[in-house]
């Protein structure tokens, strides 16, 4: 695996600022009384990540579309329980008003500091990350960086690949105590051997938090056993279709009853690898891009201590 000095760190930004919003007291406010707990929490997270892992490159992946049309077309229940309203073709997510107000501040601060922020029209941040990982892994071996994906979303465990140098940093207890997810962790905790196998498990298991029903009666443990026994999801479905005696009758019946779901779910669960991401400079900024703007934002929003920690962390790399 590539030395940590050559690492590319990809942030699942919304996952992190949601955690910050719910993890930092809403008593943290700007001078005018506006809550800034998500902003300060996110900046502190990034400072800690930079200090502890010292990446050479850093990207804040962004949700340009949190509920893409191609996923909704395949499975209409996808994130449906999180829809607050619809504005034309755009779905409005149910987000606390106090958090919604902070998102533009996050955008401004990241830009002023010089941290690359990348989205893709019609795609989620997960797809941006999947695409950037795929592009990095495709580079010649001597030019390729190891990749750290920082997310609180288990969906991105599907990107774990020891040979390619891709791992997930999962803040199960916050960024001070990250779970480093590699293939050994996937095997130990989920009974699958690779990120690709985790995606197959996720299709079978489903995810109520994303409106994905999964196969009724097949939970995480059974899903892992099926993937291990038959190699991958296509192998499981092939065993179903040929009435393989190694597939229990109850599992075969459940898989048959869920045939329509299983025909479309893989394209929903698996992250896109070819989202139209813009190529932008992603080198970790050692000095801020716009010092005057950083000072202005820090004063206006009461972010001086968090901004200082992040600026110091960047300068120390």
C-alpha positions as CSV (number, residue, x, y, z in Angstrom):
1,X,0.0,0.0,0.0
2,X,1.2,3.5,-0.8
3,X,2.8,5.5,1.9
4,X,0.4,7.8,3.8
5,X,2.2,10.9,2.5
6,X,0.8,10.0,-0.9
7,X,-2.8,9.5,0.2
8,X,-5.9,10.9,-1.4
9,X,-8.6,11.5,1.3
10,X,-12.2,11.7,0.1
11,X,-14.8,13.1,2.5
12,X,-18.5,12.1,2.4
13,X,-19.2,15.6,3.4
14,X,-23.0,15.4,4.1
15,X,-22.4,12.3,6.2
16,X,-19.9,14.2,8.3
17,X,-21.8,17.5,8.7
18,X,-24.9,15.6,9.7
19,X,-22.9,13.9,12.4
20,X,-21.5,17.2,13.5
21,X,-24.9,18.8,13.6
22,X,-26.3,16.1,15.9
23,X,-23.0,15.6,17.8
24,X,-22.1,19.2,18.7
25,X,-24.5,21.1,20.9
26,X,-26.8,23.6,19.2
27,X,-25.8,26.1,21.8
28,X,-22.7,26.7,19.6
29,X,-23.7,29.8,17.8
30,X,-22.5,32.8,15.7
31,X,-22.4,36.3,17.3
32,X,-25.8,37.0,15.8
33,X,-27.3,33.8,17.5
34,X,-27.3,31.6,14.4
35,X,-26.4,28.0,15.1
36,X,-23.0,27.0,13.6
37,X,-22.6,23.7,15.4
38,X,-22.4,21.7,12.1
39,X,-19.9,24.1,10.6
40,X,-17.6,24.1,13.6
41,X,-18.0,20.4,14.0
42,X,-17.1,19.7,10.4
43,X,-14.1,22.0,10.4
44,X,-12.8,20.3,13.6
45,X,-13.3,16.9,12.0
46,X,-11.3,17.9,9.0
47,X,-8.5,19.3,11.2
48,X,-8.3,16.1,13.1
49,X,-8.3,14.0,10.0
50,X,-5.5,16.0,8.4
51,X,-3.5,15.9,11.6
52,X,-3.8,12.2,12.1
53,X,-3.6,11.0,8.5
54,X,-1.7,13.7,6.7
55,X,-3.1,13.2,3.2
56,X,-1.4,14.8,0.2
57,X,-4.8,15.4,-1.5
58,X,-8.2,16.1,-0.1
59,X,-11.7,16.3,-1.7
60,X,-15.0,17.1,0.0
61,X,-17.5,15.1,-2.1
62,X,-20.8,16.8,-2.4
63,X,-24.4,15.7,-3.0
64,X,-25.5,17.6,-6.1
65,X,-28.6,15.3,-6.0
66,X,-29.4,13.4,-2.8
67,X,-32.1,11.3,-4.5
68,X,-31.1,10.7,-8.1
69,X,-33.8,10.1,-10.7
70,X,-32.2,6.8,-11.9
71,X,-32.4,5.3,-8.4
72,X,-36.0,6.5,-7.9
73,X,-37.0,5.1,-11.3
74,X,-35.6,1.7,-10.3
75,X,-36.9,1.6,-6.7
76,X,-39.6,4.4,-6.0
77,X,-39.2,3.9,-2.2
78,X,-35.6,5.0,-2.4
79,X,-35.2,7.6,0.4
80,X,-38.9,8.4,0.0
81,X,-39.4,8.7,3.7
82,X,-36.9,11.6,3.7
83,X,-38.7,13.7,1.1
84,X,-40.1,17.0,2.6
85,X,-41.5,18.3,-0.7
86,X,-41.0,18.4,-4.5
87,X,-40.0,21.5,-6.4
88,X,-40.4,20.7,-10.1
89,X,-38.1,17.8,-10.8
90,X,-36.2,18.4,-7.6
91,X,-36.8,16.5,-4.4
92,X,-36.4,18.6,-1.2
93,X,-34.9,16.6,1.6
94,X,-36.3,16.8,5.1
95,X,-33.4,18.5,6.9
96,X,-33.6,20.5,10.2
97,X,-33.9,24.2,9.3
98,X,-30.9,24.9,11.6
99,X,-28.7,22.6,9.6
100,X,-30.0,23.8,6.2
101,X,-29.0,27.4,7.1
102,X,-25.4,26.2,7.8
103,X,-24.8,24.4,4.5
104,X,-24.0,27.6,2.5
105,X,-21.6,28.6,5.2
106,X,-19.8,25.3,4.9
107,X,-19.5,25.9,1.1
108,X,-18.1,29.4,1.6
109,X,-15.6,28.3,4.3
110,X,-14.3,25.4,2.3
111,X,-13.8,27.6,-0.8
112,X,-12.0,30.3,1.2
113,X,-9.7,27.8,2.7
114,X,-9.1,26.1,-0.7
115,X,-10.4,22.6,0.0
116,X,-11.6,21.0,-3.2
117,X,-15.4,20.4,-3.2
118,X,-16.7,18.2,-6.0
119,X,-20.2,17.2,-7.0
120,X,-21.8,15.8,-10.1
121,X,-25.2,16.8,-11.6
122,X,-27.8,14.0,-11.0
123,X,-25.5,12.1,-8.6
124,X,-24.9,11.6,-4.9
125,X,-21.6,12.2,-3.1
126,X,-21.3,8.4,-2.9
127,X,-21.2,8.3,-6.7
128,X,-18.6,11.1,-6.8
129,X,-16.4,9.1,-4.4
130,X,-16.9,5.9,-6.3
131,X,-15.9,7.7,-9.5
132,X,-12.8,9.4,-8.0
133,X,-11.7,6.0,-6.5
134,X,-12.1,4.3,-9.8
135,X,-10.1,7.1,-11.6
136,X,-7.4,6.9,-9.0
137,X,-7.1,3.1,-9.1
138,X,-6.9,3.3,-12.9
139,X,-3.7,5.4,-12.8
140,X,-0.4,3.8,-13.4
141,X,1.0,2.0,-10.4
142,X,3.8,4.5,-9.8
143,X,1.4,7.5,-9.9
144,X,-1.5,6.0,-7.9
145,X,-2.3,7.2,-4.4
146,X,-3.8,5.1,-1.7
147,X,-7.3,6.2,-0.9
148,X,-9.0,6.9,2.4
149,X,-12.8,7.3,2.2
150,X,-14.1,9.1,5.3
151,X,-17.8,8.3,5.8
152,X,-20.4,7.5,8.4
153,X,-22.3,5.5,5.8
154,X,-21.7,1.8,5.6
155,X,-22.8,1.8,1.9
156,X,-19.3,2.9,1.0
157,X,-17.7,-0.2,2.5
158,X,-18.3,-1.6,-1.0
159,X,-15.2,0.4,-2.2
160,X,-12.8,-1.4,0.2
161,X,-10.0,-3.0,-1.8
162,X,-6.7,-4.0,-0.2
163,X,-4.9,-4.6,-3.4
164,X,-5.8,-1.2,-4.8
165,X,-5.1,0.6,-1.5
166,X,-8.6,1.7,-0.8
167,X,-10.0,1.7,2.7
168,X,-12.8,3.4,4.6
169,X,-12.3,5.4,7.8
170,X,-15.6,5.0,9.6
171,X,-16.3,7.4,12.6
172,X,-18.3,4.9,14.7
173,X,-17.1,6.8,17.8
174,X,-16.1,10.1,16.1
175,X,-13.0,11.0,14.1
176,X,-10.8,10.7,17.2
177,X,-11.5,6.9,17.2
178,X,-12.0,5.8,13.6
179,X,-12.7,2.3,12.6
180,X,-10.3,1.6,9.7
181,X,-12.2,-0.7,7.4
182,X,-10.2,-3.0,5.2
183,X,-11.0,-6.5,3.9
184,X,-10.0,-8.1,7.2
185,X,-12.6,-6.0,9.0
186,X,-15.2,-6.9,6.4
187,X,-14.5,-10.6,6.9
188,X,-14.5,-10.3,10.7
189,X,-17.7,-8.1,11.1
190,X,-19.8,-9.0,8.1
191,X,-18.5,-12.4,6.8
192,X,-17.6,-11.1,3.4
193,X,-14.3,-11.1,1.7
194,X,-14.3,-7.9,-0.3
195,X,-16.0,-4.6,-0.9
196,X,-17.7,-6.1,-3.9
197,X,-19.1,-8.9,-1.8
198,X,-20.3,-6.3,0.7
199,X,-22.3,-4.6,-2.0
200,X,-23.9,-8.0,-2.9
201,X,-24.7,-8.5,0.8
202,X,-26.3,-5.0,0.9
203,X,-28.5,-5.8,-2.0
204,X,-29.9,-8.9,-0.3
205,X,-30.1,-7.4,3.2
206,X,-31.6,-4.1,2.0
207,X,-31.5,-0.9,4.1
208,X,-34.7,0.6,5.6
209,X,-32.9,3.9,6.3
210,X,-32.6,4.3,2.5
211,X,-36.0,2.8,1.6
212,X,-34.4,-0.4,0.2
213,X,-36.6,-3.4,1.2
214,X,-34.1,-6.1,0.6
215,X,-35.2,-9.7,0.3
216,X,-37.8,-10.4,3.1
217,X,-36.5,-13.1,5.5
218,X,-32.9,-12.7,4.4
219,X,-30.9,-10.7,6.9
220,X,-27.3,-9.7,7.1
221,X,-25.9,-13.1,8.3
222,X,-27.9,-15.2,5.8
223,X,-27.0,-12.8,3.0
224,X,-23.3,-13.1,3.8
225,X,-23.6,-16.9,3.9
226,X,-25.3,-17.0,0.5
227,X,-22.6,-14.7,-1.1
228,X,-19.8,-16.8,0.4
229,X,-21.4,-20.1,-0.7
230,X,-22.2,-19.0,-4.3
231,X,-19.4,-16.5,-4.9
232,X,-21.4,-13.4,-5.7
233,X,-24.9,-12.1,-6.2
234,X,-25.1,-13.4,-9.8
235,X,-24.0,-16.8,-8.5
236,X,-26.8,-16.7,-5.8
237,X,-29.3,-15.9,-8.5
238,X,-28.0,-18.6,-10.8
239,X,-28.4,-21.1,-8.0
240,X,-31.9,-19.9,-7.5
241,X,-32.8,-20.3,-11.2
242,X,-31.3,-23.8,-11.5
243,X,-32.8,-25.0,-8.2
244,X,-29.4,-25.8,-6.8
245,X,-29.8,-28.3,-4.0
246,X,-27.2,-26.3,-2.0
247,X,-29.7,-23.5,-1.8
248,X,-32.3,-24.1,1.0
249,X,-35.9,-24.2,-0.3
250,X,-36.9,-21.3,1.9
251,X,-34.1,-19.1,0.6
252,X,-35.0,-20.1,-3.0
253,X,-38.6,-19.1,-2.4
254,X,-37.7,-15.8,-0.9
255,X,-35.3,-15.0,-3.7
256,X,-37.9,-16.0,-6.3
257,X,-40.6,-13.8,-4.6
258,X,-38.1,-10.9,-4.7
259,X,-37.1,-11.3,-8.4
260,X,-38.3,-7.9,-9.5
261,X,-36.4,-6.2,-6.7
262,X,-33.3,-8.2,-7.3
263,X,-33.4,-7.2,-11.0
264,X,-33.0,-3.5,-10.3
265,X,-31.4,-3.3,-6.8
266,X,-27.8,-3.8,-7.8
267,X,-27.8,-0.6,-9.9
268,X,-29.3,1.3,-6.9
269,X,-27.1,-0.1,-4.2
270,X,-23.8,0.1,-6.1
271,X,-22.2,3.5,-6.4
272,X,-21.7,4.9,-9.9
273,X,-18.1,4.6,-11.2
274,X,-18.5,7.0,-14.1
275,X,-20.3,10.1,-12.7
276,X,-19.4,13.3,-14.6
277,X,-17.1,14.8,-12.0
278,X,-15.2,17.9,-12.8
279,X,-11.4,17.7,-12.7
280,X,-10.2,20.3,-10.2
281,X,-6.9,20.7,-8.2
282,X,-7.2,18.6,-5.1
283,X,-3.8,19.1,-3.5
284,X,-4.1,19.7,0.3
285,X,-3.8,23.4,0.7
286,X,-0.8,24.3,2.9
287,X,-2.0,28.0,3.1
288,X,-5.5,29.2,2.7
289,X,-6.7,30.3,-0.8
290,X,-8.3,33.6,0.4
291,X,-6.9,34.8,3.7
292,X,-9.1,37.9,3.9
293,X,-12.2,35.9,3.2
294,X,-11.3,33.3,5.8
295,X,-10.9,36.1,8.4
296,X,-14.2,37.7,7.4
297,X,-16.1,34.4,7.6
298,X,-14.5,33.4,10.9
299,X,-15.5,36.7,12.5
300,X,-19.0,36.8,11.1
301,X,-19.8,33.2,12.1
302,X,-17.8,32.9,15.3
303,X,-15.5,30.2,13.8
304,X,-12.1,31.6,14.8
305,X,-11.0,28.7,17.0
306,X,-12.1,26.0,14.5
307,X,-10.7,27.8,11.5
308,X,-7.4,28.3,13.4
309,X,-7.2,24.6,14.2
310,X,-7.8,23.6,10.6
311,X,-5.3,26.2,9.2
312,X,-2.7,25.0,11.7
313,X,-3.3,21.4,10.7
314,X,-2.9,22.2,7.0
315,X,0.3,24.1,7.6
316,X,1.8,21.3,9.6
317,X,1.4,18.6,7.0
